[in-house]
């Protein structure tokens, strides 16, 4: 699995609503995405 994070070239500020000190593993990422999808659909 390959994940890339990108920002626009001239982006001088980064805003985040959540901070993590590590990247989630594949299982955690899938669970998080499913949780968000359910929230959006309801």
URWOJO-V188718 format. One record per residue. RES is the residue in one small letter. SS is DSSP state (helix for helix, strand for strand, loop for the rest). PHI is phi as a letter, one per 20 degrees, with the letter a starting at -180 (999 if undefined). BURIAL is b if it has 9 or more other ideal C-beta (glycine too) atoms within 8 Angstrom, else e. Layout:
BEGIN
res:RES ss:SS phi:PHI burial:BURIAL
res:RES ss:SS phi:PHI burial:BURIAL
END
This chain:
BEGIN
res:x ss:loop phi:999 burial:e
res:x ss:loop phi:c burial:e
res:x ss:loop phi:c burial:e
res:x ss:loop phi:c burial:e
res:x ss:loop phi:d burial:e
res:x ss:loop phi:c burial:e
res:x ss:loop phi:c burial:e
res:x ss:loop phi:g burial:e
res:x ss:loop phi:g burial:e
res:x ss:loop phi:e burial:e
res:x ss:loop phi:f burial:e
res:x ss:loop phi:e burial:e
res:x ss:loop phi:c burial:e
res:x ss:loop phi:c burial:e
res:x ss:loop phi:d burial:e
res:x ss:loop phi:b burial:e
res:x ss:loop phi:e burial:e
res:x ss:loop phi:c burial:e
res:x ss:loop phi:d burial:e
res:x ss:loop phi:c burial:e
res:x ss:loop phi:e burial:e
res:x ss:loop phi:b burial:e
res:x ss:loop phi:e burial:e
res:x ss:loop phi:f burial:e
res:x ss:loop phi:f burial:e
res:x ss:helix phi:g burial:e
res:x ss:helix phi:f burial:e
res:x ss:helix phi:f burial:e
res:x ss:helix phi:f burial:b
res:x ss:helix phi:f burial:e
res:x ss:helix phi:f burial:e
res:x ss:helix phi:f burial:b
res:x ss:helix phi:f burial:e
res:x ss:helix phi:f burial:e
res:x ss:helix phi:f burial:e
res:x ss:helix phi:f burial:e
res:x ss:helix phi:g burial:e
res:x ss:helix phi:f burial:e
res:x ss:helix phi:f burial:e
res:x ss:helix phi:f burial:e
res:x ss:helix phi:f burial:e
res:x ss:loop phi:e burial:e
END
